[in-house]
Every structure is written in C-alpha cells, then in structure tokens.
Amino acid sequence: FFFQAEDGIRDSVASRGLGDVYKRQALKSRNNPQLYNSDKEKSLYIPDDKATAYIDIGAICFSNKVAVDIYACPQGELDLPSLLPISAHVGGEVQYYSPFNSVECGEKLHFDLFRNLTRYTVYDVQLKARCSIGLTVTKYVGGFGEINESALQLSTLDSDKTIGFIVKQEAKFKPEANCFLQFAILFTTPSGERKIRVFNQILSVTDQPNQMYLSADMDALILLEGKLAIQNMLKTSTRGAREQLCQTCINILAHYRKVVSVNSASAQFVLPESMKVYPLLVLSLMKSPAFRYLDEVKIDHKVANYCQLLACSVGHFLTNIYARVYNLSQIIQPDQVAGTYITYQNEQGEEVASPYIHKPFNIPASTEKMAHTDLYIITNSDYIYIYVPKAVPEAVSYTHLTLPTSDLVQISGVAVSLKTK
C-alpha cells in the first residue's frame, strides 16, 4: 500500500492515508547548513523527536509482518529520515522523485511500480548465518541498517535485495583445511507455503596471501564496503565515511604490495589481478549522492540514495555507481560482429539474421574510449541517456535517431534531450 507523505489534500473527507489514521504529524525540512560536515551531522539522519507517529507505525507494521514501500514524489523538501522507520527498517524500499514532474519522472515511476508488483517476493522472513568453530558472525547489513544479533527478522524480502554479514576469525586454522558457512532463510511464499532455503559454502584455508587475492570477489567486496561506510556515516559524518572508504582501499593495496608483490619496482603501481578497477569503483562510489557532502546535495536525495545502495543487488549497485556505456552504432550495424545482429540456421539450414538485436559489449566510461563521430547510450540502471558528440555527422544522428542534429539540444556536452516527442 502507499503512504502519503505530504498533505496534498486538505479536505477532511477526501484525504485518506496512514498519516490520517495515526494522527499525521507535520514534517519539517532537514536542510540545516550549520550541521553540515560537522560532528552533529549524524543528527540529520535520525527521525525527528516530534515525529514519533512514524516510529509507532513502523513497530505496528513489523509486529504484523507488514512491509511498506515509500514512493515519495514531493515538489519541495521532505523530512525523509523521519519516514524511514515505516519502510526501510522492516524490509521495504524507498523511491524518491523530486521535484516530481510527470513528463520526466512518470515513466520511471510506472516501471518502478511494475517491478515492485511483479518481482518474486516472500514474507515473514527469518535469516540466520552459521559458521565453523573459530569463526563468528558479528553483524548483518542491508536495507534494514545494521543489526548485531545472531539472527535477523524481516517482514518481506524480494529478488532485488541483498544482505551481507561480517564473519570474524577468532582462532587459527591449519593450511589446506576447510571452513564452512551456512545461510538459512525461513519464509512464507506468496501462495502461503512455509519454506526454508539453505546456502552452504566451503572456504579453503591458505597461508599464501596471493591465493586470497586471486579468489577475491571484487564486486561483493565493494558492495559490502559501501554498506559498512554508510553505516559509519550514520554514526559519524560524511567525511568519516569517505575517509573509511579511502583508508580501506589503501590498506588492501598496501598489504598486497607488501606481502605479495615485493619484487616489483618501488615506483610501480601494482594491483591484484582480481581487483584491477577497485580504486576506480571506490572513487565512483564517493561521487554518488550518498557520499557527497551536504552542501552539494539535498538531505532527502542523499538519504534516498543511501537507502537504495544499502538494499540493492550487486549488479544494480555497480551500475548505479559506475555507468555503463554502449556504442549505439554497433547496435545498428547488420553484421555478424559480436554484439550486433546474430545469425542462426533456419529449418532449411540457411543462415538468416535473427529478428532480435543484441546490445554490444560495454566500453569504459571514459571520453578517451569514445569516438567523436559515434552515438552512445549511457545508463546507470535508473536513467538512460543518449550522448551525441558535437562532431557527429547529421547523417548519423538522423539514421539512428530519425532526427537531424538541429533537433537535439546539447546539455553540457554530455547528454542530449529531444525537442520533439
């Protein structure tokens, strides 16, 4: 169901929503420049002391195994931190569209709702991670925040969410031995069946640091580091979270250089093979709204973004912080090059072109890798932009977009918007 965050309707008969039932309390702006980048910045991320109704609603929803998804479409400022107890803390999600405009935000809102209503979702969820003797699960992190308990309960869980947990080593293990991890989820399906799903993982013990770096999962690592940095920001400040991301990256690379790549030249910058782009992803993460300073981004936008990063999947997380770039010209060319038209054999054994167009491989998000005469699609999983360089021939833009260059409006030399419908 939907929660109306603002009093858009003042009529006592026409206005309906949870806020009316529970004596809706006024929300006030959180934009206080005096607290930005200070030790008191963390007070901006906690619910307002006077908005206790939303905390009460969240407690009632959690006790009744109900999750609330917030779709905030304000025209102005909104005290989003005070609304989080009814949503993110019980397994829901937060979507933010501000300033809302039906032309620019309407289609995204439509597909966000469509995804919410069609993805696989389970209810009354109980989760628990177990591990071998000598290892201890210390905390869980996700869209619900950070929980330092042995088990976790959520009102709902869907296929777009991820949950991380921290394992602490408290004993020494012999090399070539095995450690075991188990992650169990007890849930209720949409049809009302009570089921359990168990994931088992075997971890090999090694005393060779290079083996540890070779098997490192960089995607999972940057996702977990991002979740932990957000939790640190809620306790300290944005500056502390950014410093944590930088210091973690420095420690990992310094340790690799010290214990693995000891024979390399001192002036040579050496990176683990499995973490070649890890520093780039850390820098991209620091540029996301969640880790930008409050004098550069509004508090509601910042809160909505860190809620999204805490809950989203690995693939969505990586695309969100580091946009994917595709050459539009390669999609159009009708040949057999990988990433364009694909051929197959029909019933008569003839090679014919497939009616489906496959997108090409993405290229690095760098202007050095982009030609000045090609068109590009840039996407961060939330928005899609078409990049039209100034030097692109009019024939190319007309062929691919069915529009002459004169009908394209250049925006800072990065993306374009169309004048026509």
C-alpha positions, 0 to 999 in steps of 0.5 A: 500500500502507499503512504502519503507523505505530504498533505496534498489534500486538505479536505477532511473527507477526501484525504485518506492515508496512514498519516490520517489514521495515526494522527499525521504529524507535520514534517519539517525540512532537514536542510540545516547548513550549520550541521553540515560536515560537522560532528552533529551531522549524524543528527540529520539522519535520525527521525525527528523527536516530534515525529514519533507517529512514524516510529509507532507505525513502523513497530505496528507494521513489523509486529504484523509482518507488514512491509511498506514501500515509500514512493515519495514524489514531493515538489519541495523538501521532505523530512525523509529520515523521519519516514524511514522507520515505516519502510526501510527498517522492516524490509521495504524500499524507498523511491524518491522523485523530486521535484516530481514532474510527470513528463520526466519522472512518470515513466520511471515511476510506472516501471518502478511500480511494475517491478515492485508488483511483479518481482518474486517476493516472500514474507515473514522472513527469518535469516540466520548465518552459521559458521565453523568453530573459530569463526563468528558472525558479528553483524548483518547489513542491508536495507534494514541498517545494521543489526548485531544479533545472531539472527535477523527478522524481516517482514518481506524480502524480494529478488532485488535485495541483498544482505551481507554479514561480517564473519570474524576469525577468532582462532587459527586454522591449519593450511589446506583445511576447510571452513564452512558457512551456512545461510538459512532463510525461513519464509512464507511464499506468496501462495502461503507455503512455509519454506526454508532455503539453505546456502552452504559454502566451503572456504579453503584455508591458505597461508599464501596471501596471493591465493586470497587475492586471486579468489577475491570477489571484487564486486561483493567486496565493494558492495559490502564496503559501501554498506559498512561506510554508510553505516559509519556515516550514520554514526559519524559524518560524511567525511568519516565515511569517505575517509573509511572508504579511502583508508580501506582501499589503501590498506588492501593495496598496501598489504598486497604490495607488501606481502605479495608483490615485493619484487616489483619496482618501488615506483610501480603501481601494482594491483591484484589481478582480481581487483584491477578497477577497485580504486576506480569503483571506490572513487565512483562510489564517493561521487554518488549522492550518498557520499557527497557532502551536504552542501552539494546535495539535498538531505532527502536525495542523499538519504534516498540514495543511501537507502537504495545502495544499502538494499540493492543487488550487486549488479544494480549497485555497480551500475548505479555507481559506475555507468555503463556505456554502449556504442549505439552504432554497433547496435545498428550495424547488420553484421555478424560482429559480436554484439550486433545482429546474430545469425542462426540456421533456419529449418532449411539450414540457411543462415538468416539474421535473427529478428532480435538485436543484441546490445554490444559489449560495454566500453569504459566510461571514459571520453578517451574510449569514445569516438567523436563521430559515434552515438552512445547510450549511457545508463546507470540502471535508473536513467538512460541517456543518449550522448551525441558528440558535437562532431557527429555527422547529421547523417548519423544522428538522423539514421539512428535517431530519425532526427537531424542534429538541429533537433537535439539540444546539447546539455553540457556536452554530455547528454542530449534531450529531444525537442520533439516527442 
